[in-house]
Amino acid sequence: MSLTISSGFDGGNIACLDSSDPADIRLAIRKDNYSGFFQWFHFRLCGARGAECRLRIVNAGESAYPEGWRGYRAAASYDRRTWFRVDTDYDGAVLTIRHRPERDSVWYAYFAPYSMERHADLVAETLAAPIVSLSVLGRTLDGQDLDLLRIGGDAPGKRVLWAIARQHPGETMAEWWMEGFLRRLLDPADAAARALLERCVLRVVPNMNPDGSRRGHLRTNAAGANLNREWDAPTMERSPEVALVRAAMEREGVDFCLDVHGDEALPYVFLAGAEGIPGWSGRLAGLDRDFREALLKASPDFQTERGYPINSPGTANLQMCTNWVAQRFDALSLTLEQPFKDNANAPDAEAGWSPERSRRLGAACVEAIAAIADRLR
Ligand code: ZN
């Protein structure tokens, strides 16, 4: 039997060290370009149908978030549409995936991938709605378009709401979230979406990091920049993605911003706010609380018990999108985190946290935003 391990495709990432024995396949995750970060993997295994395979990622313990491997199960798919979880364990150094493929070709990934081809399809699907237009804000360092969807036109006097995703490209659940968010927002028969669009326009960046996405990075762009540490002083040389979106925010204004991510370690859906900014106020605290309450009502997966520690006053990192936007625009600004693993409060043995759960959460966010839209200014 001759096995093949490959990752030379959109979003692929693995180095194959040895595939001579299906019971002892040795792999390593490649670092993000010009960066020490790594954790995202996505590869294809061919020629192992019926074989008891043991795939060992030997550098897992040196990855960006080793805690992410505890209680984690790798995602696998035969058709690249349905992703299921497979037996995985972590001994503190090596991540071991055990699987007996039923077909000649099987894909494995850190989470269900979201390719740039699918991104192009999502943008095209969204543009079928007459109230949506596209602004290409500029080019990335690899020469890809940075897409901004403008929903609801220019209507003066309306509030301007922003949603951005995938500053960290390996957090593919953020763009699955976008599918659910955009589809519900553009459903003309949906009451919450209609109410929202009567009062607000939206500015949506479904993928902030096309280069990192295509290169198979966890956390950085082509130049090794962690985009969510670039917001205070982005440059066109190092972080054009942030420079271009920030300039668009300055032109159009911001009354609300949601920055969508995934968290490697915590098996929960949670929000992180901007409590530590110098300009934090009773008004922002009230909006923050109201949005959390609205999302609790709208989504069974959201919770407020678990999450990051809250920044004490004045200690916010203004290099991060949520803090920079809240401070600059005196606006409600939040980071939404979804798990790579599963929702421990409502686990799914087959799929873990999944594209479908991410889409449902995106749809629920339309309702939660609609519930507070009147009070944003
Ligand atoms: Zn992130």
Boltz pocket constraint, residues with backbone or C-beta under 6 A from the ligand:
constraints:
  - pocket:
      binder: B
      contacts: [[A, 168], [A, 171], [A, 260], [A, 261], [A, 262]]
      max_distance: 6.0
